[in-house]
């Protein structure tokens, strides 16, 4: 039953997948208080119950068109796709669960692609320009989102590059930093514009980065053809 459910949700249970759970667990048998094998089963059930692969992306289209969150499925110099998050495009009027669904849809899209054509990981470029507490989703919802990511996409996020950080972001970081795994904190790089160009050049390659962050790609080029973006799966890229 579990294997059938995994297949329905495009979740391939392979030695590579088990490696990522064990690596995230620090090579122990427990993953967030649960045996690793049981954690994989929990992920299968969650994907089915959450409706991750049956989620209709057309309902998220307005948020994607704003540029709030989307995946650039071209691969960087280390064979990783990128997820862009741009907080300036949060209006504060959307349903909080739509934000979470958008992140889950985007991350899953990146992971499915990197499983097929990349190295199994992705990076995130998070632009905190325009971020304010007045438009920020509730902290409880952000914790829910982080819980989904760490439990169901372990060892997938190779690095987070945070740019245009503000005082409001610094306050948010103080809340979340103590509850994040040490490895997640070490993967998070909060950068000035000059630092961002230097690090993205070294780690990603500027030819793979949008022009707002020192790269050569046009802004939001990955979603220029929205119909193709919403319809394409990993196998068709």
Buried (B, 14 or more C-beta within 10 A) or exposed (E): EEEEBBEEBBBEBEEEBEBBBBEBBEEEEEBBEBEBEEBBBBBBEBBBEBEBBEBEBEEBBEBBBBBBBBBBBBBBEBEBBBBBBBBBBBEEEBEBEBBBBBBBBBBBBBBBBBBBBBBBBBBBBBBBBBBEEEBBBEEEBBEBBBEBBBBBBBBBBBBBBBBBBBEBBEEBBEEBEEEBEEBBEEBBBBBEEEEBBEBBBEBBBBEBBBEBBBBEBEBBEBBEEBEEBBEBEBEEB
